[in-house]
Amino acid sequence: QHLSCECSGKWHAGMNHGLRSSNSCWHRASSVRQVQNMQFLNRSRLLASPSFLRRQRYHNLQLQRHHKHHRPVIPLELYRRRNSSISTTENSSSIKENTMLPLQPLSISFLTDVEGDGAYFDRFVQHSKVLAFRSIAPSYGRYANRGKQLSEGSDVNGMKWNLGEWDEEYFPYDKEVVFIDDDGRSENNSMLVYGGDLWDKGGADLYVLRQLLSLHRRYPNRVHFLMGNRDINKMRIVDELGTCDNDGDSSSDNDGTLPTHEGVYWLRDTVCSDLPADPESTVPSNSAAERLKWMLRKTMGSADAFELRRSELKNERIAIMNKASASPTSRSDHTSIDCEIAMMVTDDEVARSYILSCHPVSGIMSQYLTHAKLAIRFGPVLFLHGALPVVPNKSDDDQCLAFTTPWIHPKDDGTRAGCLSLNEWLRALNNFASSQVKSWKDYPEKSSRASSDGGVWATDGGYFNNTIGGKLFGSLLQYGMGTLPNRATTQSCVYNSWMSDGLPRDDLLEGDISRMLSELSTREGI
């Protein structure tokens, strides 16, 4: 009763953190899964029992005796949630575990896989017992006078609009998310964990991301982000489309100078063969817009994303010109100004919107990835986008926690470096992700388009890719993929799943993996 979670995101709470089915009836029909006073733990009743706590105290003493460098894991019931106890450094993702604190409940709101569905996001907040909306006046920043300029006959073709750049002064919505228990105190007992997959299918990509970033800016210690595969793959945009200038003013961004692109490895018949004969699999090279359409439709599973982004940009312009809100539930096609030309969003502007919003330095997706992690732990609760890898280090089977970390270079003897504890693995995992995002931010400076003939990461993939993007951030791109270039399954907490056809996998319930998970739960206190 000291840890309550409310969970949502097109999945049901279960053994894994998701019966994930983006195309199933759960996608819309189950708007919110309110799980009140639920211990978000396997065997929750057992973990709350006095006998288990006695065994855990004994186990922690044994760890202290045999592993003096390893701090024991103290049950969450012994913690009091406070802002100072959450580390915001890139090297830590858990509540401090070295202090016995008075009891205070902790409430976590967990939302995931919104995928740009603004109405779904709004319903979750409205039903939440942790979050709420607060009415505000829309803020248009430097774009506030667009309607006046149009009425005065300004050149609409020369007008600039926000296409996805990060701008704290631009928030064209009439509401913002807040914590219900926000009463000005320094200590609070609730937080939000967003589980990843922000964009692609709902038509309100920018709205959802701006709301989350705004909340994080105001509550940096209480809002935590995970990287999903649909977030990580947006790092490909700069590698395969290039970059705009800072104000997005080029008339045909990168047309004629697009990076050389010979296809993506997961669309090939075999790893060494040419692309299939299907003409739709041929990579467009005539314009950034046509290539982006191909990328979204054929390589990112987002067939409608291009037109959905066009619609969102158009609705933002209508809102600005009418001094109204661009929130999905507040949109109106009515406009008091005859400005059909200005409301038109060209293919080129949609392409620039993706390029600018995914820019490694100035894009809003960059802001999200900068603050996001691959795994987050609070006491006994572990949050992942996919599921914990359950394949032990083959070189030493008794090290059940030495989970595979394929981005670490193999040792000379052919084995891979591993981690001896879950916390060590979490630190290595999140350090890996943050270093890759940092290198991604260096890409615009390090990759002149004179080097565009070097190809793109997606053509050959892999953790040790020799293209410019591959060397800088290709390992994280590969970690976010479901398969390796040799068709092997990626052992990744982003894509791994404990489910099969909507049910828990059989191997989790018996045999070596079941034993390993039981040992993990006891040894690490999750």
C-alpha positions as CSV (number, residue, x, y, z in Angstrom):
1,Q,0.0,0.0,0.0
2,H,3.0,2.2,0.0
3,L,3.5,2.2,-3.8
4,S,0.6,2.9,-6.1
5,C,0.8,3.0,-9.8
6,E,-1.7,4.1,-12.5
7,C,-0.7,2.6,-15.8
8,S,-1.7,3.3,-19.4
9,G,-0.5,3.2,-22.9
10,K,-2.3,0.7,-25.0
11,W,-1.3,-2.2,-22.8
12,H,-2.5,-4.1,-19.8
13,A,-0.5,-4.4,-16.6
14,G,0.9,-7.9,-16.3
15,M,4.1,-9.9,-15.9
16,N,5.7,-7.9,-18.6
17,H,5.0,-4.2,-18.6
18,G,2.8,-4.7,-21.5
19,L,0.4,-6.6,-23.6
20,R,1.4,-4.3,-26.4
21,S,-0.9,-4.4,-29.4
22,S,-1.0,-1.1,-31.3
23,N,-3.5,-2.4,-33.8
24,S,-5.8,-4.3,-31.5
25,C,-9.1,-3.3,-30.0
26,W,-7.2,-2.2,-26.9
27,H,-5.7,0.6,-28.9
28,R,-8.7,2.9,-28.5
29,A,-11.3,1.1,-26.3
30,S,-9.1,0.9,-23.3
31,S,-8.2,4.6,-22.8
32,V,-7.0,4.4,-19.3
33,R,-5.9,1.5,-17.0
34,Q,-6.3,2.9,-13.5
35,V,-4.4,0.5,-11.2
36,Q,-4.8,1.9,-7.8
37,N,-2.9,0.7,-4.7
38,M,-1.2,-1.9,-6.9
39,Q,2.2,-3.1,-6.0
40,F,3.9,-2.9,-9.4
41,L,6.0,-6.0,-8.6
42,N,5.9,-9.7,-9.5
43,R,4.5,-11.7,-6.6
44,S,3.3,-8.5,-4.9
45,R,1.6,-10.2,-2.0
46,L,4.7,-12.2,-1.3
47,L,7.0,-9.1,-1.3
48,A,4.7,-7.4,1.2
49,S,4.8,-10.3,3.7
50,P,6.9,-10.2,6.9
51,S,8.6,-13.5,6.0
52,F,9.8,-12.1,2.7
53,L,11.1,-9.0,4.4
54,R,13.0,-11.1,6.9
55,R,14.6,-13.2,4.1
56,Q,15.5,-10.0,2.2
57,R,17.2,-8.5,5.3
58,Y,19.2,-11.7,5.7
59,H,20.1,-11.7,2.0
60,N,21.2,-8.1,2.2
61,L,23.5,-8.9,5.1
62,Q,25.0,-11.7,3.1
63,L,25.6,-9.3,0.2
64,Q,27.4,-7.0,2.6
65,R,29.6,-9.7,3.9
66,H,30.6,-11.1,0.5
67,H,30.4,-8.0,-1.6
68,K,31.3,-5.1,0.5
69,H,31.4,-2.9,-2.6
70,H,27.7,-3.7,-3.4
71,R,25.1,-1.8,-1.3
72,P,22.1,-3.8,-0.2
73,V,18.8,-3.1,-1.9
74,I,16.4,-1.7,0.7
75,P,12.6,-2.2,0.2
76,L,10.8,0.8,-1.0
77,E,8.6,0.7,2.1
78,L,11.6,2.1,4.0
79,Y,11.9,5.2,1.8
80,R,10.3,8.6,2.0
81,R,10.0,10.1,-1.4
82,R,11.6,13.6,-1.7
83,N,13.0,15.6,-4.5
84,S,16.6,15.5,-3.2
85,S,16.6,11.7,-3.2
86,I,16.2,11.6,-7.0
87,S,19.5,11.9,-8.8
88,T,19.2,13.9,-12.1
89,T,22.7,12.9,-13.3
90,E,23.1,10.8,-16.4
91,N,24.8,8.1,-14.3
92,S,22.0,7.4,-11.9
93,S,18.3,6.3,-12.4
94,S,17.2,5.1,-9.0
95,I,16.2,6.4,-5.6
96,K,19.2,6.7,-3.2
97,E,19.5,3.4,-1.4
98,N,21.9,4.3,1.4
99,T,19.6,6.0,3.8
100,M,16.8,4.7,6.0
101,L,14.0,7.3,5.7
102,P,10.6,7.6,7.4
103,L,7.6,6.1,5.6
104,Q,5.7,8.1,3.0
105,P,3.7,6.7,0.1
106,L,5.0,7.1,-3.5
107,S,2.6,7.3,-6.4
108,I,3.8,6.8,-9.9
109,S,1.8,7.5,-13.1
110,F,3.1,5.4,-16.0
111,L,2.1,6.3,-19.5
112,T,3.6,4.8,-22.7
113,D,3.1,4.4,-26.4
114,V,0.9,7.4,-27.0
115,E,2.3,7.6,-30.6
116,G,1.0,11.1,-31.2
117,D,-2.5,10.5,-30.2
118,G,-3.4,13.8,-28.5
119,A,-7.0,12.8,-27.6
120,Y,-5.7,9.7,-25.9
121,F,-3.1,11.7,-24.0
122,D,-5.8,14.1,-22.9
123,R,-8.1,11.3,-21.7
124,F,-5.3,9.8,-19.6
125,V,-4.6,13.1,-17.9
126,Q,-8.3,13.8,-17.3
127,H,-8.7,10.3,-15.6
128,S,-5.4,10.4,-13.7
129,K,-5.2,10.7,-10.0
130,V,-1.6,12.0,-10.3
131,L,-1.8,14.5,-13.2
132,A,-4.3,17.2,-14.2
133,F,-4.7,20.0,-16.7
134,R,-4.4,23.7,-15.8
135,S,-5.9,26.4,-18.0
136,I,-3.4,28.8,-19.5
137,A,-3.3,31.4,-22.3
138,P,-1.7,30.1,-25.5
139,S,1.8,31.5,-26.1
140,Y,2.8,32.0,-29.7
141,G,6.2,33.6,-29.1
142,R,7.7,35.3,-32.1
143,Y,4.9,34.0,-34.3
144,A,2.2,35.9,-32.5
145,N,1.7,38.6,-35.2
146,R,1.2,36.3,-38.1
147,G,-2.5,37.1,-38.4
148,K,-1.9,40.9,-38.3
149,Q,0.8,40.6,-41.0
150,L,-1.6,38.7,-43.3
151,S,-4.3,41.3,-42.8
152,E,-1.8,44.0,-43.8
153,G,-0.9,42.2,-47.0
154,S,2.5,40.8,-46.0
155,D,4.2,38.3,-48.2
156,V,2.9,35.0,-47.0
157,N,5.5,33.1,-48.9
158,G,8.2,34.6,-46.9
159,M,6.6,33.9,-43.5
160,K,8.3,31.6,-41.1
161,W,6.5,29.2,-38.8
162,N,7.6,27.0,-36.0
163,L,8.1,23.6,-37.6
164,G,9.3,21.7,-34.5
165,E,12.3,23.6,-33.2
166,W,12.6,23.7,-29.5
167,D,11.3,27.1,-28.3
168,E,10.2,27.6,-24.7
169,E,8.2,30.7,-25.6
170,Y,6.1,28.8,-28.2
171,F,3.3,26.8,-26.6
172,P,0.1,27.4,-28.6
173,Y,-2.2,25.5,-26.3
174,D,-4.8,26.6,-23.7
175,K,-3.8,24.0,-21.1
176,E,-0.7,22.5,-19.5
177,V,-0.2,19.3,-17.4
178,V,0.5,19.7,-13.7
179,F,0.8,17.4,-10.7
180,I,-2.4,17.3,-8.6
181,D,-0.4,17.4,-5.4
182,D,1.6,20.5,-6.5
183,D,1.0,22.8,-3.6
184,G,4.3,24.6,-3.4
185,R,5.9,22.2,-1.0
186,S,9.5,21.1,-1.6
187,E,8.5,17.4,-0.9
188,N,6.0,15.6,-3.1
189,N,5.1,12.0,-3.4
190,S,4.1,11.5,-7.0
191,M,5.9,11.4,-10.3
192,L,5.4,10.5,-14.0
193,V,7.3,8.0,-16.0
194,Y,6.7,8.1,-19.7
195,G,7.7,4.8,-21.3
196,G,8.6,5.9,-24.9
197,D,7.1,5.9,-28.4
198,L,6.0,9.5,-28.8
199,W,5.1,9.9,-32.4
200,D,3.9,8.5,-35.7
201,K,0.2,7.5,-35.7
202,G,-2.0,9.9,-33.8
203,G,-1.7,13.3,-35.6
204,A,-0.6,15.3,-32.6
205,D,3.1,14.5,-32.4
206,L,4.2,18.0,-31.6
207,Y,1.4,18.6,-29.0
208,V,2.2,15.4,-27.0
209,L,6.0,16.1,-27.0
210,R,5.6,19.8,-26.1
211,Q,3.3,18.9,-23.2
212,L,5.8,16.3,-21.8
213,L,8.8,18.6,-22.2
214,S,6.9,21.5,-20.6
215,L,6.0,19.3,-17.6
216,H,9.7,18.1,-17.3
217,R,10.9,21.7,-17.5
218,R,8.7,22.7,-14.5
219,Y,9.2,19.4,-12.5
220,P,12.7,18.1,-13.6
221,N,13.0,15.7,-10.6
222,R,9.5,14.2,-11.0
223,V,9.2,13.6,-14.7
224,H,11.2,10.7,-16.2
225,F,11.5,9.5,-19.8
226,L,12.3,6.2,-21.5
227,M,13.5,5.7,-25.0
228,G,11.2,3.7,-27.3
229,N,12.1,2.3,-30.7
230,R,10.0,5.1,-32.3
231,D,12.0,7.7,-30.5
232,I,15.5,6.2,-31.2
233,N,14.7,5.7,-35.0
234,K,14.2,9.5,-35.4
235,M,18.0,9.8,-35.0
236,R,18.1,8.4,-38.6
237,I,16.5,11.6,-40.0
238,V,19.6,13.7,-39.9
239,D,21.7,10.8,-41.3
240,E,19.4,10.1,-44.2
241,L,17.9,13.5,-45.0
242,G,20.7,15.9,-43.9
243,T,20.1,19.2,-42.0
244,C,18.4,22.5,-42.7
245,D,20.0,25.8,-41.9
246,N,19.1,27.1,-38.4
247,D,16.0,29.0,-39.5
248,G,14.8,26.3,-42.0
249,D,14.8,28.9,-44.8
250,S,16.1,26.8,-47.6
251,S,13.6,26.4,-50.4
252,S,14.3,22.8,-51.2
253,D,16.3,21.4,-48.3
254,N,19.0,19.1,-49.5
255,D,17.3,18.4,-52.9
256,G,20.0,17.2,-55.2
257,T,22.5,16.9,-52.3
258,L,20.8,14.2,-50.2
259,P,23.1,11.7,-48.6
260,T,23.8,8.7,-50.6
261,H,21.3,6.0,-49.6
262,E,21.4,2.4,-50.8
263,G,18.5,1.0,-48.9
264,V,18.0,-0.5,-45.4
265,Y,19.3,-3.8,-44.3
266,W,16.0,-5.1,-42.9
267,L,14.3,-4.8,-46.3
268,R,16.8,-7.0,-48.1
269,D,16.1,-10.6,-49.1
270,T,19.4,-11.6,-47.6
271,V,22.0,-9.6,-45.8
272,C,24.2,-9.5,-49.0
273,S,21.6,-9.3,-51.7
274,D,20.4,-6.3,-53.5
275,L,17.1,-4.6,-52.6
276,P,13.9,-6.5,-53.6
277,A,12.5,-5.9,-57.0
278,D,9.5,-4.0,-55.5
279,P,9.8,-0.5,-57.0
280,E,8.5,1.0,-53.7
281,S,11.6,-0.3,-52.0
282,T,13.8,1.9,-54.2
283,V,15.1,4.9,-52.2
284,P,14.0,8.2,-53.7
285,S,16.8,10.6,-54.3
286,N,15.1,13.5,-56.0
287,S,13.8,15.4,-52.9
288,A,13.9,15.3,-49.1
289,A,10.1,15.1,-49.0
290,E,9.9,12.1,-51.3
291,R,12.6,10.3,-49.4
292,L,10.9,11.1,-46.1
293,K,7.6,9.7,-47.3
294,W,9.5,6.5,-48.3
295,M,11.2,6.3,-44.9
296,L,8.0,6.7,-42.9
297,R,6.0,4.3,-45.0
298,K,8.5,1.6,-45.7
299,T,11.1,1.7,-42.9
300,M,9.3,3.2,-39.8
301,G,5.9,1.7,-39.9
302,S,4.2,5.1,-40.1
303,A,2.3,5.2,-43.4
304,D,0.1,8.1,-42.5
305,A,2.7,10.2,-40.5
306,F,3.6,12.5,-43.4
307,E,0.0,13.7,-43.9
308,L,-0.8,13.8,-40.2
309,R,2.2,16.1,-39.6
310,R,0.9,18.4,-42.5
311,S,-2.5,18.5,-40.7
312,E,-1.0,19.4,-37.3
313,L,1.1,22.2,-38.8
314,K,-2.0,23.6,-40.6
315,N,-4.0,23.5,-37.4
316,E,-1.3,25.4,-35.5
317,R,-1.3,28.1,-38.1
318,I,-5.1,28.5,-37.9
319,A,-4.8,28.7,-34.1
320,I,-2.1,31.4,-34.3
321,M,-4.1,33.5,-36.8
322,N,-7.2,33.3,-34.7
323,K,-5.5,33.7,-31.4
324,A,-6.9,30.4,-30.4
325,S,-5.6,27.1,-29.0
326,A,-4.0,24.4,-31.2
327,S,-4.8,21.6,-28.7
328,P,-6.3,18.6,-30.5
329,T,-9.6,18.8,-28.6
330,S,-9.9,22.5,-29.2
331,R,-9.2,22.6,-32.9
332,S,-11.6,24.2,-35.3
333,D,-11.5,24.5,-39.0
334,H,-13.2,27.9,-38.8
335,T,-11.0,30.9,-39.3
336,S,-11.9,34.6,-39.3
337,I,-9.2,35.5,-41.8
338,D,-9.3,34.6,-45.4
339,C,-5.8,33.1,-45.6
340,E,-6.1,29.8,-47.4
341,I,-2.7,30.4,-49.0
342,A,-1.0,30.9,-45.7
343,M,-2.7,27.8,-44.2
344,M,-1.3,25.6,-47.0
345,V,1.5,23.3,-45.8
346,T,3.7,22.1,-48.7
347,D,5.5,18.8,-48.9
348,D,8.8,20.7,-48.5
349,E,7.6,22.3,-45.2
350,V,6.5,18.8,-43.8
351,A,10.0,17.5,-44.7
352,R,11.6,20.6,-43.0
353,S,9.4,20.0,-40.0
354,Y,10.8,16.5,-39.5
355,I,14.4,17.6,-40.2
356,L,14.1,20.5,-37.7
357,S,12.1,18.7,-35.0
358,C,14.6,15.9,-35.1
359,H,17.7,18.1,-35.4
360,P,20.3,16.8,-32.9
361,V,20.8,20.3,-31.4
362,S,17.8,22.4,-31.8
363,G,14.9,19.9,-32.3
364,I,12.3,19.0,-29.7
365,M,13.1,15.3,-30.2
366,S,16.6,16.1,-29.2
367,Q,15.3,17.6,-26.0
368,Y,13.4,14.4,-25.2
369,L,16.3,12.0,-26.0
370,T,18.7,14.2,-24.0
371,H,16.6,13.5,-20.8
372,A,15.6,10.0,-21.6
373,K,17.1,6.7,-20.5
374,L,16.8,3.1,-21.5
375,A,15.9,1.9,-18.1
376,I,14.7,3.6,-14.9
377,R,14.6,2.0,-11.4
378,F,12.8,3.3,-8.3
379,G,13.5,1.0,-5.4
380,P,12.1,-2.4,-6.4
381,V,10.3,-1.1,-9.5
382,L,12.1,-1.3,-12.9
383,F,10.7,0.5,-15.9
384,L,11.6,-0.5,-19.5
385,H,10.1,0.2,-22.9
386,G,10.2,-3.5,-23.8
387,A,11.3,-6.1,-21.3
388,L,14.4,-7.2,-19.4
389,P,16.7,-9.4,-21.5
390,V,16.8,-12.9,-20.0
391,V,19.8,-14.3,-21.9
392,P,22.7,-14.8,-19.4
393,N,26.3,-14.4,-20.3
394,K,27.2,-17.6,-22.2
395,S,30.8,-17.6,-21.0
396,D,29.8,-17.9,-17.3
397,D,26.3,-19.3,-16.9
398,D,26.3,-18.9,-13.1
399,Q,26.4,-15.1,-13.6
400,C,22.7,-14.8,-14.1
401,L,22.8,-11.1,-14.0
402,A,25.5,-10.6,-16.6
403,F,22.9,-9.8,-19.2
404,T,24.1,-9.4,-22.7
405,T,25.4,-5.9,-23.6
406,P,26.1,-6.2,-27.3
407,W,27.5,-2.7,-27.8
408,I,30.5,-3.5,-25.7
409,H,33.4,-4.7,-27.9
410,P,34.2,-8.4,-27.5
411,K,37.2,-9.4,-25.4
412,D,40.2,-11.0,-27.0
413,D,39.0,-14.4,-26.0
414,G,35.8,-13.9,-27.9
415,T,33.5,-13.4,-24.8
416,R,31.7,-10.2,-24.1
417,A,32.0,-8.0,-21.1
418,G,29.1,-8.3,-18.7
419,C,27.7,-6.8,-15.6
420,L,27.6,-8.5,-12.2
421,S,24.6,-6.7,-10.7
422,L,21.4,-5.2,-12.0
423,N,22.4,-1.7,-10.9
424,E,25.8,-2.0,-12.6
425,W,23.9,-3.1,-15.8
426,L,21.6,-0.1,-15.5
427,R,24.5,2.3,-15.1
428,A,26.3,0.8,-18.1
429,L,23.1,0.8,-20.2
430,N,22.2,4.4,-19.5
431,N,25.8,5.6,-19.9
432,F,25.9,3.9,-23.2
433,A,22.6,5.7,-24.3
434,S,23.7,9.1,-23.1
435,S,27.1,8.9,-24.8
436,Q,25.4,7.9,-28.1
437,V,23.0,10.9,-27.9
438,K,25.9,13.2,-27.1
439,S,27.7,12.0,-30.2
440,W,24.5,12.4,-32.2
441,K,24.5,16.1,-31.2
442,D,28.0,16.4,-32.8
443,Y,26.8,15.0,-36.1
444,P,25.9,18.3,-37.8
445,E,29.4,19.7,-37.1
446,K,31.3,16.5,-37.9
447,S,29.5,15.5,-41.1
448,S,29.8,17.9,-43.9
449,R,27.7,17.0,-46.9
450,A,31.0,16.7,-48.9
451,S,31.2,13.3,-47.1
452,S,27.6,12.3,-48.0
453,D,28.9,9.7,-50.4
454,G,30.0,7.6,-47.4
455,G,26.5,6.2,-47.1
456,V,24.1,6.0,-44.1
457,W,24.0,3.7,-41.1
458,A,20.7,1.9,-42.2
459,T,22.2,0.3,-45.3
460,D,24.4,-2.1,-43.4
461,G,23.4,-1.5,-39.8
462,G,25.3,-3.1,-36.9
463,Y,26.9,-2.0,-33.8
464,F,30.3,-1.2,-35.4
465,N,29.2,0.5,-38.6
466,N,31.8,2.6,-40.4
467,T,29.6,5.4,-41.8
468,I,29.8,8.8,-40.2
469,G,26.4,8.2,-38.4
470,G,27.4,4.6,-37.6
471,K,30.5,5.7,-35.8
472,L,28.8,8.4,-33.8
473,F,25.4,6.9,-32.8
474,G,24.9,3.7,-34.9
475,S,25.1,1.5,-31.8
476,L,22.1,3.1,-30.2
477,L,20.2,2.9,-33.5
478,Q,21.0,-0.8,-33.6
479,Y,20.0,-1.3,-30.0
480,G,16.6,0.2,-30.8
481,M,16.0,-2.3,-33.7
482,G,14.3,-5.6,-33.5
483,T,16.9,-7.6,-35.5
484,L,20.6,-7.5,-36.3
485,P,21.9,-7.5,-39.9
486,N,22.4,-11.3,-39.7
487,R,18.6,-11.6,-38.8
488,A,19.4,-12.6,-35.2
489,T,17.1,-11.1,-32.6
490,T,18.4,-8.0,-30.8
491,Q,18.8,-8.7,-27.0
492,S,17.5,-5.2,-26.2
493,C,15.3,-3.9,-23.4
494,V,13.7,-1.7,-26.1
495,Y,12.4,-4.5,-28.3
496,N,12.6,-7.6,-26.1
497,S,9.2,-8.9,-24.9
498,W,8.1,-11.4,-22.3
499,M,4.9,-12.0,-24.3
500,S,4.0,-14.3,-27.2
501,D,0.6,-13.9,-29.0
502,G,-0.6,-11.8,-26.1
503,L,0.3,-14.3,-23.4
504,P,3.3,-14.7,-21.1
505,R,6.0,-16.8,-22.8
506,D,6.1,-20.4,-21.6
507,D,9.8,-20.3,-20.9
508,L,9.3,-17.6,-18.3
509,L,7.1,-19.9,-16.2
510,E,9.4,-23.0,-15.9
511,G,13.0,-24.1,-16.5
512,D,16.2,-22.1,-16.3
513,I,14.8,-18.7,-17.2
514,S,12.1,-19.0,-14.5
515,R,14.8,-19.9,-12.0
516,M,17.0,-17.0,-13.1
517,L,14.1,-14.5,-12.7
518,S,13.4,-15.9,-9.3
519,E,17.0,-15.4,-8.3
520,L,17.0,-12.0,-9.8
521,S,14.0,-10.9,-7.8
522,T,15.5,-12.2,-4.6
523,R,19.0,-11.0,-5.1
524,E,18.2,-7.6,-6.5
525,G,15.0,-6.7,-4.6
526,I,12.8,-6.1,-7.6
